[in-house]
Amino acid sequence: MTRTQKKITLAGTTRPLETTVALYIGLGTYVSLIFDAQGRTATRTSSDGQSESTAITGSPTDLIRDFVSKYSSHGKIFGHVGFNYSARCSGQAFEPVTGGDDEDIRRATEQIKRMLEAELAEDIALPSPVPGKINLNVDAKTYQTRVANAIADISEAKYTKAIPSRKVPLDFRVDMLATLLHGRRANNPARTFSFNHNGIQATGFSPEVLLSINGEDAYTEALAGTQLSNSAKASLDPFDNKLHNDTKEVAEHVIAIKGSIRRLSKLCEPDSIAIKDFMKVMPRGSVQHLHSHVCGHLKPGCDGWDALPGLIANITVPGLPGDGNSDAMKSFEPDPRDLYCGAVLMLDDSSKLFDATLVLRTVFQDETRQWLQAGAGVTINSNPEREYAETCEKLGSVAPFVVPASTQV
């Protein structure tokens, strides 16, 4: 794996948003740690194929900490945790994932090499998205019913906010790296990622950082409240923006801030927690959000693993513990979320770096399926039709830039 700190301009463009500060690439695997579907066994596999399995008798975070401490000297550690990780940490089982093979890694490696070699070329033939290929207007009635169920629960004070999501299946295999290039040109995300590991591929343009720790300083981002960037009232001026005058959107954002503060207090000194850029209007691709930066100073002996499960759970049903969160979701989310609303991780124990990016605005692909997924924040003031429309708006940050693979299986 390499770290490049100089500016890198992506092929075929001069636009500033396509220049990154740092590019991190991990090819192959030195060693991996994977939990089984029931959350009972952790398997460590080295690059020579040797595996060692360990029974999980307590919190999985203890095994993760030991793994990071042992192998961080070999470079940065990349990984991902599914949404169900928070449920597992509270004693509940999570769903299985499918397995991959070395041929997937080899193909991805060769494709990355070709794209990097072509970086300085003046005229590059790149795969392109197919306009209108993806129909986002599916499952409207079912989703609106689930939103109505969540509103009914909120009216009974079971919780104050929920984020039901919906999947949009794709009928073609996806070229993930070409999608990364085209999607990044059209978005201004907090983090961008693309990976292929253990049978799951994902390319995303995440609008928010779930948790970032550098040294002793930590922060998370509250991003809630949404409108189209090209709407008539989409000004970035805080005194001239519809979002700041929308009771539902402001209430949704305040709930997100309160949840972020509560979860960050698990690892930060209480007096150090602060809110910066309060309700700043933040453009993210096809939409704008209300954004607040919640930060703090670490307590002695605390790290990102102390807060990560709660932060993941807080995204969907703020204010409830892990077991209550999962129970509440049953009324509005019938299927396991897998990686959606989970986190993509980059860790460096030697420099006390812990960076967890929320998995949103992402295209997913496993051995047999490929899909998009988006959700909308629901409060007591929500309207099911409007929340469905919001999912379409968010999907619009990704769907137009998804590139079909040149060879369909």
N, C-alpha and C positions, 0 to 999 in steps of 0.2 A: 504494500500500500504506500501511496505517496501523498505528500502534502505540498501543494504549490501555493506560495504566498504572493507571487507577482500577479498582476492583473492578467486575466485571460479573456479574450474576445471570442465569442462563439462564432463558428464559421458562417460567413456570408452576411454579416451585419455590422453596422456601426452604431447601433442604438445603445445608449448608456445602460439601460436595464439588462442588457445581455452581457455586461461585464461583471464578473463576480470578484469578491475579495479573496476567497479561498475555495479551492476545489479539492475534494477528498475522494480518492478512488481505492476501493478494496477489491482485489481479484483473487479468487481462490479462497481457501480457508486453512489457517494454521491449526486452529482448534475451535470446536464449537460446543455450546451447551444448549441442549434442547429438553424441554419438559414434555412428558407424554400427555395424552389427551385427558386423562383423569387427574393430572397434577400429582401423581403419586411417585413418579420416577423421573430423575434427571439423568440424562445421558451425555457424557463428554466424549467427543470423537476427535481424534487427531488427524493430521493430514495423511498419515500412512494407513488410515482406515481402522486403527485400533480404537475400540470403544470400551468405556467403563460406565456402568449404571449404578446410581445411588438412590436409595429410598428417601423420599422427602418426608421427614417426620415432624418438621416444624414449619416455619415460614420459608418459602422459596428464596426470599431475599438473602438469607444467610448463605445459601449455596452460591448465589450470584456474586455476592461480595467476595467470597473466597476465590471464585473463578477470576474475577476482575483483578484481584490483588496478585494472583499467581501468574497471570499471562499478560498483564499490561506492559511489561518490559519489552514485549515484542512489537509494540506499536499501538495505534489507536484500535479500539474495539468497536465494531459496528454490530448492531442488532435491532430486533424489533420485538415488541410485546403486543399481544392482541388486547382488545377491549376486555376480554374475559379474565385477564390477569388480575384485575382488582377483585373479581369474584373469587378467584382461587386463593388470594391472600386472606379472604374472610372465611375460608373453609369450604367453598363450593367448587364443583367440578367445572372444567371448561372443555370446549369442543375440540375434536381432532383436526389436524391439518394433514395434507397429503405430502408425499415425499417427492424429491426431485432426483436428478442424476447428474453425473459429471459432464454429459454431453451438453446440457443446458448451459453450464458454466463456460464450457469451451466456446460455444457459439457466441455467448454474450461477450466474452473476452476478445474474440476476433473482431466483433462489431465495434467495440470501444476503441480498439487499436486503429481500425480503419478511420473512424471519425476523428481521432486525435491526429493522425497522420495527414488528414485532409484539412486541418484547421486553417492553414494559411493559404489554401488554394483560392483563387479568385472566382472560379466558376465550378460549383459543386452540384452534382445531381443528387438531390435528397428526396426520399419518399415524402409524399404530401398527404395531408388529411383529405378525406372525401366529403365535400360539403353535403349536408343533409343526410348523411349516412345513419345517424343515430336519432331515433325518435324518443324524445324525453317525456312525451305526454302519454305515459302508461300508468296504470294502477291508480288513477286519480281517486275514484270512489273509495277504494279500500284504504288508501292513505288518509283521506279526509275523515273516514270513520275512525281510524286509529287516533287521529288528532282530537276528534270529538270525545273519544274515551279519555284521553289525557286531560282535556278541559274539565270533564265531569269529575275526575279524581281530584283535580286542583280545587274545584269548587267545594269539595268535601274535605279540604285541608289535608289531604294525604301527602301532598308535596306542593311546592310553589312554582316549579318550572320543570319542563321535560323537553327532550329533543328526540321525537320519533324520526326515524330515517327510512328511506326506501331505496331499493336497488333498481337499476336499469340494466337488464342483461344485454350483452352485445352478441351479435350473430357472426362475428369474425374474430380471428386471432389478432392480437395487437403487437405492433412493432414498438416496443417500449422506449428504445433510445431515440427513435425519430419523433415519437410523441413527446419525449422530454425536451427535445430541441424546439419543436413548434410551440408546445405549451408554455415554455419559459419565455419565449419571445412575446407572448400575449399576456403574461401575468407578472405581477410584482410581489411574489410571496415572501413570507418571513423565512422559509426554508424550502429548498427543492431537493427531492431525493428520487432515486431509482435503484431498485435492487432486485436480485433474483437469487433466492435462497430457499432450500428445502422444499421446492415445489411451488412456492408462491412468488409471484412477481408483482411489483407495485411501482408506479411512477406518480409522484404527487407534487403539488404546488401548495404547500401548507400555508394557510393564512396566519397561523399563530404558533408561538413557542409554548409548549406545555410546561417545561421546566428547564432552566439553564443555570448551571452553577459553574462559576469560574473562580477558583480559590475559595474564599470565604463568603462570596456574594452570590445571592440567588435571586432569580426573578421568574415570574410566570406572566402570561398575558391573558387578560379578560377581553374576549372579542365576541360581542353579542349586540344585536341590532343591525339590520340589513336592509339595503335598498339597492336598486340597479344604479351602476355608475353613470349610465347615460340618461337617467330620468331627469325631468325638468327641474327638480329640486335637489340635485346631487352635488351642490357646491361643497367645496372643502372648507368654506368659511363657517366657523361654529355658530355665527349669528345669522346665517342664511342657509341652513340645512334642515331639511324635513325631519331627519332622524332625531335631532335635538328637541323637536316639538311633537314627537310621536310618543304618547304616554306608554303604549305597549312596548315599544322598542327600548325606551329609557328604563322602564321597569325590568325588562329582561336583562339589560346590561348591569343594572345595580345588583340583581341577584347573582350574576356571574362574578362580579367583584367581591361580594360577600363570601361566596364559595371559595374564591382564590385566596382571600385573606385567611379564611379558616384552615384551609389545607396547608398553606405556607407556614402557618403558625406551628405546625408539627416539627419543623426543622429550623425555624428562625427565631431569634430573640424577639419577644413580643414588641418591645419598644423600638425595634429597628424596622418594622414593617411599614412601608409607605406606598402611596399611590402616586405615580407620575403620569403625565400626559392624560389626565382624567377626561374620559369620553372624547378623545380626539377622533376625528373622522379619518378613517384609514382606508384608502383604496386597495382592493385586492381583486385584480382581474376584472371580471364583468360586474362586480358588486362593490359597495362600500359598507364598512362596518363601523360601529362605535368601538373604540379601543382604549383600554387602560393598562398601564404597566405597573404591576404589583411586585415590589422587591423587598428584600430583607437581608440580614446578616446571619449566617449560620450559627446555631448553638454548638457548643463543643460536643464532638462525638457524633454529630448528625451528618447525613449525606442524602443524596437524591432518592435513594431507595426508601427512605422513611416517608416520603411524601407522594411518590409516583402512583401507587395504587389509588390513593384518595383523590388525586388530581384527575386520573382517568375516569373514575366513577363520578366525580363532580361535574364533568362535562355534560352528562346526560340528565341526571336528577340531582341538582345541587342540594346539599344540606342533609342528605340521608347517609347513614353508614352503609358499608358494602353490601350486607345482606338485605337491608331494606331497599337499597338502590335496585338490586336485581329483582326483587319481588315486585316493585313498582313498575318496572319495565315490561312485565308480562302483559299488561293491559294495552300497551301501545307498540310493542316491538316483538313480533312472534318468532323471529329467527335469530340465531346467534350472530353477533356482529363480526366475529373474527378480527381482522386487523383494523377495520373501519373504527375510528375514534380511539384506536390504540396509539402506540407511539413508535417512532423510529429513533434509535439511540446512537449517539457517538460518545464514547467514553475514553478518557485518558487519565488513569489513576495517578500517574506521576506528576501531572500538572493540575490535579483536582478539577478536571473538566468533566462535566456531566451535562449533556445536551439532549433533551427529549423533545421531539417535534410531533405535534398532533397530526394524526393521519386523517386529513380531510382533503377535498379537491383532488381526488386520487382515482386512477384507473387500476383495477385489480385483475389478475389473471392467474389461474392455477392450471393444472393439467387438463381439465375438461371444461372450465368455465372462464368467462371474462365479463366484467361488469363495472359500472359506475355506481356510486352511492352518495346520497346527500340527505341531510336532515334540516329541520327548522325548529327554532326555539318556541315553545308553547307556554303561554301564561294564561291567567284567568281572562285576559282581554283578547285572546287570540280568535281568529276566524279560520276555520279549516280550509276554505278556498284560498285565502291569502297565504297560509303556511305551505300549501301545495305549490303555489306559484313561486314562493321563495326557494323551494328545492330546485325548481326549474332554473331559476336565476343563478343559483350556485353551481348547478351542473353546467351552466353555460360558460363557466371559466375553464372547463376541461373538454367537454364533448366536441366542440368544433375542431379540436387539435389532436384528436386521437387518430393515429395513423394505422391502417390495416397492415398486417404483416404481408410481405410480398408473396410468400407461399402459404396458402391456407391449408390446414389439415382437415 
